[in-house]
Every structure is written in C-alpha cells, then in structure tokens.
Amino acid sequence: MKPIGTFYCEESKAYDVPRQAILNTRTANIQLHPGQNYHQALEDIEGFSHIWLLYLFDNSTWKPKVQTPRDLSKKGVFATRSPYRPNPIGMSLVKLIEVNQLSITIQNFDLLDGTQILDIKPYISDYDVVNNSTSGWLDDVIEYNIEFKDLFLKKVKQLKNYDADKVIAFIKNQLTFAPVGHPNKRVKLIADNSYELAYQYLRISFTLNNTQIIISDVMDSLF
C-alpha cells in the first residue's frame, strides 16, 4: 500500500482532538498527490454527505491489550479503536464539505495533522447503518456530567496563550468518562473530592460528586 494524500489540520496532538469526531466542528483538508489521476477518482463523490477515510497511524508497535480513555481496565485491542494495532490502519467517518480538484475539505474528524491517507470511500446509509446494534463493554461505561462555573469561564477566556474553546473541549475529552484514577489523564487528587487536571501549563480545578463534575478554576503554572 502507498498513501494517496496527506491530511492537514490545526490539531497536532492527540489531546487536541475530541474522542468523538462528531464533536469537532473545525474544518480540515486532504490534499491528494498529483499525477495519479486522482482527480478522476473523485468524480461523483460530491453528492455524498459523508465519506470514510482509511489512513495510517503514526506508530510501529502494537499491544494485545490497551488502556482506553473511557475505562480504568485494559481491553483487548480488537475491542477498541486504539492506534496500537498489528497493522497501523485507522478508519474514520467524516463530513464532506467541498471538493476542489485534488483538495478535499472535511469536518467532524479525529485525525491529526500530517496523517497519511490510504483510501476514500463513500458513506452509504442503506448499508453502513446497523439497526439494533450493541456496543459491548461501552454500553456499561458511566458518563459524567460536567458543569463549568462562571469564574472558570471568565478566567479561561482571559488566557493569553490558549484557545478557550480548545481548553473546554480538552476538559470534556478527558473527564466525561473515567475522570479519576486513570493512568493517562494527568489528574491529581488535591483533597477529598477535589482534583486538578493538567493541560500543558494549565492546572484546572474540579470537584467530583457521584457522576457530577464541577469545573471551578484554572491557573497558568508559568505565572
């Protein structure tokens, strides 16, 4: 296999991309390689609202069991969307916005900048939707409700070196499922039911009560 093009977007770190691609309202671009007749291959695709992208993950190792962001216990890799697979191939459903020669504009993505695209296929609702489906272990995952206090919202909008929307998206990404006790989420216990989430140089304070999370404050550790 050889890539047919490259994916370009603002997101270069995994924590910048929502776990659910549908939550990502930003647009991105796929640039197909010239000289391969790909402009002909794109004919008739504009009538589809969504397309499947097959692409290469940027890793060369795989793990039979992986830590997922939604659960505290490891799962078999074939029961997850983890990039640590025997063959580093990813698949994502994205919204098709526009096609201009070899340039494709899309939305609702979970890929990172520089991802190599292997193939493009149309989403066909008659075949790609399965009624009465089940989601295995995901059906038992607890979803936490997140509330943002006015003080936090005021301070996060005043941060000079951060995009407030990105910070809020990161918080939702990290804390909606398995918010505490997870080895990869950089959450620190401060006191009873009080925690601190790290995002780059930011420290985000929150409290946890059953399934309710209240985001109360944010501080920049550089200052």
Secondary structure, DSSP 8 states (H G I E B T S, - for coil): ----EEEE-S--SGGGS-SSGGG---EEEEEE-TTSSHHHHTTTGGG-SEEEEEEE-S-S---SEE--TT-SS-EEGGGS--S--SS-EEEEEEEEEEEETTEEEEES----TT-EEEEEEE--HHHH--TT---GGGGG--B-EEEE-HHHHHHHHH-SSS-HHHHHHHHHHHHSBS-SS-TTS-EEEEETTEEEEEETTEEEEEEEETTEEEEEEEEETT-
